[in-house]
Amino acid sequence: MINRHGEEEEETVGSLEELPLSARLVLNYLEFEHLINNKTYVTFKEIIDGTGLGTRTARNAINLLRKRGLIDAYLDVKERRRYMYRLNFRNLTQDRVDVTPGLYVIDIGLGTIPSMTFRIYRVLRATAVAFYTDSVPTSYLEFTKCTCAMQRLVNYEPQGFEEIVYTVTNHGGSVALVMDSLLDSQIVKPYLDAIYESNERGHIMIYRVVGVSPIQVALELLLMGREDRISYKREGIIIRVITTKESMQLKDYIKAYVLTMSDDGLMLREYGRSSDFNGLKAYIVYSRA
């Protein structure tokens, strides 16, 4: 709609509540896809199918949201004429999101900003205290602009960690434990054990939140039957996913896993120099940048 000054009235929208219904519907749909279905991007067709909006209405809503900086558009490298859409977390203005009190164990997966799911974003925004392992870049936490207290996990003993979790959750708050499950399982185990063993002080609800994982990337390549190499960088760590039929001899890695798929199902095991699997397999390799 054009006003008497020749400007689009939609450009004067000042808050999310004042957005046209169609634009709010698109935002709500994107939030649902990011939060519930853990999708990184959605297509224009998915937006139409998911919202029930007409083509022109949906396109106008998307254009408005892009002008407001609330969603980003990316050209699909596989189908270059198709755009993918994603919420722009930086410009979302919700100061706080209500989440159920408890401990949220967040597995960052790839740990890059584009791989962050909206659910992780919302949980961190609502968290009172965020403990993190050394595998987690502080920029990953700072990206959410949360007002939480960010604490390096190894600076605390498991008992001290449990006391903080109990105090915060007992007062209706939430605590996050942010880590990379493929690197940090042994590091976080005594801290989680302390929570499980504290039942006499009251039950603490524990929720697991998972980001886009290198296991997902590896599985997708295996399902396509494709030999390929993909790498991701998060500050001082490089994560490589390599699918091949050959047996690889890895060097200078922090940790590595092999994912295989057969009639017996999927198997993920730590990398060893000997392998009795001769088919297509995926190596997930962590190394220093």
C-alpha positions as CSV (number, residue, x, y, z in Angstrom):
1,M,0.0,0.0,0.0
2,I,1.3,3.5,-1.0
3,N,0.6,6.5,1.2
4,R,0.1,10.1,-0.1
5,H,3.8,10.8,0.2
6,G,4.5,8.0,-2.3
7,E,6.1,5.8,0.3
8,E,5.1,2.3,1.3
9,E,3.1,2.3,4.5
10,E,4.6,-1.0,5.5
11,E,8.0,0.7,5.8
12,T,6.7,2.6,8.9
13,V,6.1,-0.5,10.9
14,G,7.7,0.0,14.3
15,S,7.2,-3.2,16.2
16,L,6.5,-6.9,15.7
17,E,3.0,-6.4,17.0
18,E,2.3,-3.7,14.3
19,L,3.4,-5.9,11.4
20,P,0.7,-7.0,9.0
21,L,-0.9,-10.3,9.8
22,S,0.6,-12.0,6.8
23,A,4.2,-10.9,7.9
24,R,3.5,-12.1,11.5
25,L,2.3,-15.4,10.1
26,V,5.5,-15.9,8.1
27,L,7.6,-15.0,11.2
28,N,5.6,-17.5,13.3
29,Y,6.0,-20.2,10.7
30,L,9.8,-19.6,10.5
31,E,10.0,-19.7,14.3
32,F,8.1,-23.0,14.4
33,E,10.4,-24.5,11.7
34,H,13.6,-23.4,13.5
35,L,12.4,-24.1,17.0
36,I,10.4,-27.4,16.6
37,N,11.7,-28.9,13.4
38,N,15.3,-27.6,13.7
39,K,15.4,-26.5,10.1
40,T,18.2,-24.1,9.2
41,Y,16.4,-22.6,6.1
42,V,13.0,-22.9,4.5
43,T,12.0,-22.4,0.8
44,F,9.4,-20.1,-0.6
45,K,7.2,-23.1,-1.4
46,E,7.4,-24.3,2.2
47,I,6.3,-20.9,3.5
48,I,3.3,-20.9,1.2
49,D,2.4,-24.5,2.1
50,G,2.9,-23.9,5.8
51,T,1.1,-20.6,6.1
52,G,-1.7,-21.0,3.5
53,L,-0.9,-17.5,2.1
54,G,-1.3,-16.7,-1.6
55,T,1.9,-16.3,-3.7
56,R,1.7,-12.5,-4.0
57,T,0.8,-12.1,-0.3
58,A,3.6,-14.3,0.9
59,R,6.1,-12.6,-1.4
60,N,5.1,-9.1,-0.1
61,A,5.3,-10.3,3.5
62,I,8.8,-11.7,2.8
63,N,10.0,-8.6,1.1
64,L,8.7,-6.5,4.1
65,L,10.5,-8.7,6.6
66,R,13.7,-8.6,4.6
67,K,13.5,-4.8,4.5
68,R,13.0,-4.8,8.2
69,G,16.0,-7.0,8.6
70,L,14.0,-9.7,10.4
71,I,14.7,-12.5,7.8
72,D,17.6,-13.3,5.6
73,A,17.6,-14.8,2.1
74,Y,20.2,-17.1,0.6
75,L,20.5,-18.4,-2.9
76,D,20.4,-22.2,-2.9
77,V,23.7,-23.3,-4.4
78,K,22.1,-26.5,-5.6
79,E,19.2,-24.8,-7.4
80,R,20.5,-21.3,-8.1
81,R,17.1,-19.9,-9.0
82,R,15.7,-20.8,-5.6
83,Y,16.0,-18.7,-2.4
84,M,16.1,-20.1,1.1
85,Y,14.9,-18.0,4.1
86,R,15.9,-17.9,7.7
87,L,15.2,-15.7,10.7
88,N,17.8,-13.0,11.4
89,F,18.5,-13.6,15.1
90,R,20.4,-10.4,15.5
91,N,17.4,-8.1,14.9
92,L,14.8,-10.0,16.9
93,T,13.8,-7.8,19.7
94,Q,12.3,-10.1,22.3
95,D,14.2,-9.3,25.5
96,R,13.2,-12.5,27.2
97,V,11.6,-15.7,26.3
98,D,9.8,-17.9,28.9
99,V,11.1,-21.4,29.2
100,T,10.3,-24.1,31.7
101,P,12.7,-23.9,34.7
102,G,15.4,-26.6,34.6
103,L,18.8,-27.5,33.3
104,Y,19.2,-27.3,29.5
105,V,22.0,-29.5,28.2
106,I,22.8,-27.9,24.8
107,D,24.9,-29.8,22.3
108,I,26.1,-27.2,19.8
109,G,26.9,-29.7,17.1
110,L,28.8,-27.9,14.4
111,G,28.9,-24.9,16.7
112,T,28.8,-22.2,14.0
113,I,26.4,-19.3,14.0
114,P,24.5,-20.5,10.9
115,S,24.0,-23.9,12.4
116,M,22.4,-22.5,15.6
117,T,18.8,-23.6,15.8
118,F,16.1,-21.1,16.9
119,R,15.4,-23.4,19.9
120,I,19.0,-23.0,21.2
121,Y,18.8,-19.2,20.6
122,R,15.6,-18.9,22.6
123,V,16.8,-21.1,25.5
124,L,20.1,-19.1,25.8
125,R,18.1,-15.8,25.7
126,A,16.1,-17.0,28.7
127,T,18.9,-18.6,30.6
128,A,20.1,-17.1,33.9
129,V,23.5,-18.9,33.9
130,A,25.2,-20.5,31.0
131,F,28.1,-22.9,31.8
132,Y,30.2,-23.7,28.8
133,T,33.1,-26.1,28.0
134,D,36.3,-25.0,26.2
135,S,34.9,-26.4,23.0
136,V,32.3,-23.7,22.8
137,P,33.3,-20.3,21.4
138,T,32.2,-17.5,23.6
139,S,31.0,-15.7,20.4
140,Y,28.4,-18.4,20.1
141,L,26.9,-17.4,23.4
142,E,27.4,-13.7,22.9
143,F,25.5,-13.9,19.5
144,T,22.2,-14.3,21.4
145,K,22.8,-11.1,23.3
146,C,21.6,-12.9,26.4
147,T,22.0,-11.2,29.8
148,C,23.0,-14.5,31.4
149,A,26.1,-15.0,33.5
150,M,28.5,-17.0,31.3
151,Q,30.7,-19.3,33.3
152,R,33.5,-21.6,32.2
153,L,32.5,-25.0,33.4
154,V,36.0,-26.2,34.5
155,N,36.2,-23.3,37.0
156,Y,33.6,-25.1,39.1
157,E,33.6,-28.4,40.9
158,P,30.6,-30.6,40.2
159,Q,29.1,-30.0,43.6
160,G,29.3,-26.2,43.2
161,F,27.7,-26.6,39.7
162,E,24.9,-28.6,41.2
163,E,24.3,-26.0,44.0
164,I,24.0,-23.2,41.4
165,V,21.6,-25.2,39.2
166,Y,19.5,-26.1,42.2
167,T,19.3,-22.5,43.5
168,V,18.4,-21.0,40.1
169,T,15.8,-23.6,39.1
170,N,14.3,-23.5,42.6
171,H,13.6,-19.8,42.1
172,G,12.0,-20.4,38.7
173,G,15.0,-19.9,36.5
174,S,16.9,-21.9,33.9
175,V,20.5,-22.9,33.6
176,A,22.3,-24.0,30.4
177,L,25.2,-26.4,30.1
178,V,26.6,-25.8,26.6
179,M,29.0,-28.3,25.1
180,D,30.0,-30.4,22.1
181,S,28.9,-33.9,22.8
182,L,31.4,-35.5,20.5
183,L,34.3,-33.8,22.3
184,D,33.1,-33.2,25.8
185,S,31.1,-36.2,27.0
186,Q,33.7,-37.3,29.6
187,I,34.2,-33.7,30.8
188,V,30.5,-33.0,31.5
189,K,29.7,-36.5,32.9
190,P,30.7,-35.7,36.6
191,Y,28.6,-32.5,36.5
192,L,25.5,-34.3,35.2
193,D,26.1,-37.1,37.7
194,A,26.1,-34.5,40.5
195,I,22.6,-33.4,39.3
196,Y,21.3,-36.9,39.1
197,E,22.6,-37.7,42.6
198,S,21.0,-34.6,44.2
199,N,17.4,-36.0,44.3
200,E,17.3,-35.4,48.1
201,R,17.3,-31.7,47.5
202,G,14.5,-31.7,45.0
203,H,13.9,-32.9,41.5
204,I,15.6,-30.9,38.8
205,M,14.2,-31.2,35.3
206,I,16.8,-31.8,32.6
207,Y,16.2,-31.0,28.9
208,R,18.4,-31.8,26.0
209,V,18.7,-29.4,23.1
210,V,20.6,-30.3,20.0
211,G,22.0,-28.1,17.2
212,V,22.9,-29.1,13.7
213,S,25.3,-32.0,14.2
214,P,28.2,-33.2,12.1
215,I,26.5,-36.6,12.5
216,Q,23.5,-35.3,10.6
217,V,25.8,-34.0,7.8
218,A,27.6,-37.3,7.6
219,L,24.3,-39.3,7.6
220,E,23.0,-37.2,4.7
221,L,26.1,-37.9,2.6
222,L,25.8,-41.6,3.4
223,L,22.2,-41.7,2.4
224,M,23.0,-40.0,-0.9
225,G,25.8,-42.6,-1.4
226,R,28.2,-39.9,-2.2
227,E,31.9,-39.6,-1.6
228,D,32.6,-36.1,-0.5
229,R,34.6,-33.8,1.9
230,I,33.0,-30.9,3.8
231,S,34.7,-28.8,6.5
232,Y,33.4,-26.3,9.0
233,K,35.5,-23.8,11.1
234,R,34.6,-22.6,14.5
235,E,37.3,-20.4,16.0
236,G,40.3,-22.7,16.7
237,I,38.6,-25.9,15.6
238,I,38.1,-27.4,12.2
239,I,35.4,-30.1,11.8
240,R,35.8,-32.3,8.7
241,V,33.2,-34.7,7.4
242,I,34.7,-37.1,4.8
243,T,32.7,-39.9,3.1
244,T,34.8,-42.5,1.4
245,K,35.1,-46.2,0.6
246,E,38.8,-46.1,1.4
247,S,40.3,-46.7,4.9
248,M,41.9,-43.4,6.0
249,Q,45.0,-43.0,8.2
250,L,44.4,-39.8,10.2
251,K,47.1,-37.7,11.8
252,D,47.1,-34.7,14.1
253,Y,43.5,-34.8,15.1
254,I,41.9,-34.0,18.4
255,K,39.2,-36.6,18.1
256,A,37.7,-38.6,15.3
257,Y,34.7,-40.9,14.7
258,V,33.6,-43.2,12.0
259,L,29.9,-43.5,11.0
260,T,28.8,-46.5,9.1
261,M,25.4,-47.6,7.7
262,S,24.5,-51.2,6.9
263,D,21.5,-53.6,7.0
264,D,22.1,-53.8,10.8
265,G,21.6,-50.0,11.1
266,L,23.9,-47.1,11.9
267,M,27.0,-47.4,14.0
268,L,29.1,-44.5,15.3
269,R,32.5,-45.4,16.9
270,E,35.7,-43.7,17.7
271,Y,38.3,-43.8,15.0
272,G,40.9,-46.6,15.1
273,R,43.6,-47.4,12.7
274,S,42.0,-50.8,11.9
275,S,38.5,-51.0,10.3
276,D,36.6,-54.0,9.3
277,F,34.0,-52.1,7.3
278,N,34.6,-52.0,3.6
279,G,31.7,-50.0,2.3
280,L,31.0,-46.3,2.2
281,K,31.8,-44.7,5.6
282,A,31.9,-41.2,7.0
283,Y,34.8,-39.9,9.0
284,I,34.1,-37.0,11.4
285,V,37.4,-35.4,12.3
286,Y,38.1,-32.6,14.8
287,S,41.5,-30.9,14.4
288,R,43.2,-27.6,15.4
289,A,42.7,-24.7,12.9
